[in-house]
């Protein structure tokens, strides 16, 4: 059930699949091939708990400033 999922996670490339994440989180995928549109990413990160991205995605101060929910959580933002 979608309403019981606790987290929102953004995955910036639709070709990336993580079935386990889909089980525990509401996942927002990039709708198109390639890099997620910057405006869309900035809009969606505001209420997201996490992001799975690629090196080609621009993760900078501007994006982190928009990630208000992730900043206030008990978890840290990190790159894997």
N, C-alpha and C positions, 0 to 999 in steps of 0.2 A: 504494500500500500504506500502510495506516494506521501501521504500526509504523515506517516510515521518516520520518514527519513529525516534525520537530524541535521544533516549538512548539505550545503550547496557547493559543488565543485565545478569549476570551469575547466574544460579541456579544449585547448586552442586549436587542435587539429583533429578533424573527424576520423582520420586514418588510425589514430591511437585508440585502442580499445582496452578497457580495464573492467571486466565483468564484475569483479569484487566491489569496486567503487560504486557501480550501478546498484548493487544490493543495499548499500548503506547510505547513499547520498543521492540527492537530486542533481543530476549532471546536466550542465549546459554545454552543448557542443557548438563549435564553429559550424555554421551551415554550409560553408563553401570550402572548396579545396584551398590549401595554402594557408598563409598567415591570417589570423582573425583580424577583421577590421578594427583599427585602433579605437574608434569611438564606441563601437560595440563592446570591446574589452573593458574600456574605462567605465561604461555604464553597468555592465554585469558584475564587475569586481566589487562594486559598492556593498553588496549584500552577500558576497561569497565567503565561504570559510576556507577555501583553498583553490589553487590553480595548478594544473598540470600543463606545462608548456615546453616548447622546444627552444633551443639556443637562438633560433631566428626570431623569436618573439622578443620585443623590446620591453624588458622589465627594468624600470628605472624609478626614480623618485616620484615622478608624476603618477605612475601606476600604483606605487605603494601608498601614496597619499590618498588615492581613491579607494584603497582596500581597507576601509574603516572597520568593517566587521572582523576581518582577519587580524587586524592590529589589536583589537580589543579582546581577542580570544586567548585562551591559555596556551595555545599552540604557537609556534614560531613559523614565520615565513622562511622557506629555505629553497635552494635549488638542488635538484638531484641530478 
